[in-house]
Every structure is written in C-alpha cells, then in structure tokens.
C-alpha cells in the first residue's frame, strides 16, 4: 500500500527543532550501517514487534537488514519504506517497489531536503529510537548523524510526518505514529553491547582492508625497487663490456712490436667501443627521462610529412656509405596523428636507425605512411638480417640486441625499441613486427589520427 505526503518534510530538521537539540556527530556510511545493524540485531534477538519508518541509502547491504527483520518476525512488525518522488528506495520506479509482505508499506515523500536524508525510526512498547543522517553538501561521504532515544524528540518527528500526510488517508494506523515512552533500561544496555560489537566488527574490516592495501603498496614498492636494481645491474654490465674492450685495445696499442695494420685495427676498436659507450649512456638517459615524465607529457597533433622527410635525409649519408637504397612514401594529405610531445621524431629516428644498422651493404630500407580507418600506420621495412621467431618476443626488452648473422657487431645499446614502445604507450599507439631471418623485418607503428583535420 502506498501513502503520499502533501507537503515538504525534513526528518533531520524536525529532530533538531526542539528546546534542547540532540548532539550531531559526523559519521561515515560504515558507522551508520553499524547503528542500523545493531538495532536490527536487538529487535530480532529479543523478538520485539515494532513499527519501522525507514529511508536508507541504495544498495542491498542496507535493505537486506530490513528484510532480515521481516523474515525473523513475519507480520508481527510493520515497515514503512519512504522514498522521494517517483524513484524507489533502490533507484527503481514505483511499480517495481514490491514489499516483502503485506505488513510493508511505501511512503512517497516530496522531492525536497529529504532527498539528502536517511533515517530509521523504531516504535514499540519496549523500545523506541531515532537515527537520522543528512549528507553533507561539501562532502557526500560525510553524514551529519543524530541518534536519540528521547521520546519527546521522536514524537515531534512523528507529529511532523502526521501533519504532512494526506488528511483523509487511512492507510496508517494511529499507533504507528506514537512513541510509547522511555525504552527499557535492560534493552538500552543490550543495544549498547550490540553497537560495540558491530563497531568492533567494522573496525576489524577497515583495519583488514588497510592492511591489505598496505601490503599491496609494499609489494608494488618491492617490485619497483627490484626492477630498478635489475636495471642498474644491467646498465653496469653493459657499461663494463665496452670498457673491457677499450682497456684491451689500449694495452695492445702499447706493444712495441705492433705493426701498423694491427695498430689501425685496435684504434678502430677503441672508436667503436667509445661510440657504443656514448650510445649506451645517451640511451639510458633518454629512457629514464621518458619513464619519469611520460605521464606528464602532453599529446600533440603532428603530421608525418613534417617529420619523416627530415629524419630520412639525416640518415641518407649513412645509408649511401653502406650502399643501402633508402626511400620513403608519406602522402602530404595524411591526417595528423596524436603523439606525446616530440615523441614521433624519436620513434622515427630509432626505427630507421635500427633498419639501417641491421641491413647489410647493398640492401634496401623503405618507410611508408598510410591511413587505416581511424589510424595512421607508419611502416619501416628492410631487407636486413631479420629476426628469428624465438627472438621477436624479446626485442622490446631493455638492452636486448638481436644476434647478428654477420661477423661484425652492429653496435647499439639495445634500448631503441624499448624507448619506442614507451613513447607509444604514452599516446595509446602500438607497434607490431613481422620478420624472417635473412629476409628482413617490417615494423608497423599505429597512431590515432586527428580525423577532424583530414579532408578527403
């Protein structure tokens, strides 16, 4: 059965509108739930038939308590479910609000200040109570809560409800709006015990969740430190390798019986290892800077045609030195793409450098740009040494370098593809690779297109 109000009503203000207002405490939803559970515990344990006026937050955890009371006492008690406007107590329309039994009724409030209020009024011959909470305007997680057993305050709230009800509405029995008097001391003592038990239970749950969160943070910190240790160890190992070669070359250069061809070879070894050392240090600094600032980097719209030609021209002398045919096709009408600031140039540099590095003399390297749906693809294809299927999953790991089929070490720090992958993660892009040993490799970068700037 449904009951409606003809005027606005605030249970919270009614409870305060007395000569000596009850104290207000700032409570969390967890504390409010503990107050509700402890009162339902008392009513079910003592089998107290009561009239309940309730308006609770949405969620099964709240309304299951009222259902628990109804299941324990059957039709001995009466429950008035109060809600605001045409929306039900759990966000459902009125037709879906079906009472658990014939002893439950639905009270419709006008959409006023009561929308921010929750309350439980318990009326029985042995025990009467009022719990009302108002959501704070500044902080919705804070509930300004009143909990009282004072008969005068409870009766004033009931009188306010009575005055707001349609006068000719006979759905509410007169005794359902009457506070019988002072609650029995023994029940009050028992309720206090229940409240302490429920609060202790909630405190244990909160502590358990906090401990679990701290453990997760501790594990994350441990993993982070472990990764840093591994990174530092790898850096030290990689730095030591060229230093060892340089030390060997220097000691051999001091030999008085060294011939000129050998001296030139050892000098070239020194130059190569110095270049490798410089590449390694530069790569480590670049990677650290990217990982440190990636989340703070802004996305920018950039055109491939503004980046690719310049980078290709920079690498043309190196390609010509190795007899490599280097070419690109990037249509100027391609839309701009989203990438982290300055990231596209770094991506092109690292991928083009790798293609040339692992392509033998007389090979070919191509760069293609094309539109694919809402994305722009940038493809780097070479006729180089290729990558075995077992190595492909490892090539984006830090310091990993493909084992060359050639006798000559192509050099490099093994960080280029790691840097590319990190930059693409920062802008939501992706990279894929197809390769076969001795046939070459194709790296395909996919970036989101700035579609609105593209005109067909």
Protein Blocks (a to p, Z undefined) as FASTA:
>chain_A
ZZddfbdcdfklmmmmcfbdcddddddfklmmmmmmmmmmmmmmnopacdddddddedjk
lmmmmmmmmmmnommbccddddehjbdfkopafklmccfbfkbccddddddfklmpccdd
dddfkbccdddddddfklmkbccddddfbfklmmmmmmmmmmmpcfklckbcfklmccfb
jcdfklmmmmmmmmmmmmmmmmmmmmmmmmmmmmmmmmmmmmmmmmmmmmmmmmmmmmmm
mmmmmmmmmmmmmpmkbcfklmmmmmmmmmmmmmmmmmmmmmmmmmmmmmmmmmmpccdd
ddfklmmmmmmmmmmmmmmmnopacdddddfkbccddddehklmmmmmmmmmmmmmmpce
hiacddddddehjaccdddddfbebpafklmmmmmpghiacddfbfbdgbjjhlmmmmmm
mmmmmnopacdddddehibpcddddddddfklpcZZ
